[in-house]
Amino acid sequence: MKITHCKLLKKQQLKLLEYFVLEVTARSAANILNIQPNTAMLFYRKIRQVINHHCALNAQAVFDGAVELDERYFGGARKGKRGK
C-alpha cells in the first residue's frame, strides 16, 4: 500500500513525512510549510493508514498460533471530587 491521490509536491511530502517522524503536529507542520492544515492532517492520516496496513501484514505472521490473554483492569481512580 502506498499514498495515492496526493496533490502535494514530492518535496512537501518528504518534509511532512520528516515532521511526522519528529512528532510535530500536523497544524504546526502546515504552518511551517505554508500549506492548509487540513491538507497536512489528511497526509498524516494517510501515513498512519500505510503504517497500519504494514503492521497488520506483519501481525498475521507473529500471531500465527494460540494467543493467551490476561484479564486485567487497566486504569486508575478518577481524580477530583465526585458528587456534592
Secondary structure, 3 states (H helix, E strand, C coil): CCCCCCCCCHHHHHHHHHHHHCCCCHHHHHHHHCCCHHHHHHHHHHHHHHHHHHHHHHHHHHCCCCCCCCCCCCCCCCCCCCCC
